[in-house]
């Protein structure tokens, strides 16, 4: 298992040496980090970890945007139902079945 310290930087790029962040990786993750560094794409394990964290943040932002989109669609559907623009239940079920079979 790989153990290493990551030194955190404040927004003013001042090193906080008194509080390094200790990270331990499973052998599989350690091998993945080593492979990424050996590929030449990354200069260090820290670069690999930073890229992973950037990707995690990006993924979380995408999930949040999808959630906003789903909520917006739900709200639009509720507004349509409130205006009496709904689809009769048997027709709605059939549409859902057809949509599911297309995937």
N, C-alpha and C positions, 0 to 999 in steps of 0.2 A: 504494500500500500504506500502510495506516494504522499508525503506530507510536505507542504511548503507554506511559506508566509507570503501573503500579498500585502504590500504596504499601500494604504489608502491615501489618496491625495484630496485635499479640500478643494473647494472651487477656486482658491487662489494658488493652487499647485504647491502648497506647503506640505511636505512629507510629515505624516503623523506616525513617527517611528514608535511612539509609546504604545500604540494600539494596532499591531499588525493583525491581519485577518488570517487565521490558521485554517487551512483547507486540507481535508483528507479525501483521497480518491480511491475507488475500488481498483483492483488490478486491470479490469477491462477499460475503465475510463483513463487510467494512467497510460495504458498502451495506446489508446486513441490520441491522447495529448502528445505522446512521444512520436507517434506516426505523423501527426500534423506538423510537428517541428521538423522531423526528418525529411518531410516532403519539400521543405524549403519555402513553403508559403508563409510560415510564421517563424519569427526569429527566436521565440521563447515560449515556454509554457504559459507565462503570464499573458502573452498576446492571444494564445488560444482561448484561455479562460475569458478574457475581455470580449473576444468575438462571440463566444458562447453567450455571455450575458447580454450583449447587444442584440443578438438574435432572439433571446428569450424576451427581452423588452419589446422588440418588434412584433413577436408572436402574440404577446399579451395585448398590444395595441390593436392588432387585427381582430382578436377575439372580442375586445370591447366594442369595436366598430360594428362587428356582426351583431352583437347584442343590441346595440342602438338601432340597427336596421330592422331586426326582428321586432323589437318593441314598436317601432314606427309602423310596420306592416300590421301588427296586431291592433294598434290604435286606429289605423285606417279602416280595418275590417269591422271594428266595433262601431265606428262612425257610420259605415255603410249599413250595418244591421239596424242601428238606431233610426236611419232614414227609410227603413223598410226595403232595402235593396238586397236582402238575403236570398240565398238559393234554397229551394225546398230540400228537406233532409234526404230523401232518396236520391235526388240528383247530386247533391253534395257528396254522398257516399260513393256514387258511381264515378264522379270526377276524381276523387281521392284514390280509388282503386286503379283507375286508368293511369294516373300519374305515378303511382307506386310501381306498376308493372313496366313502365317505360324505363325506369332506372335499371 
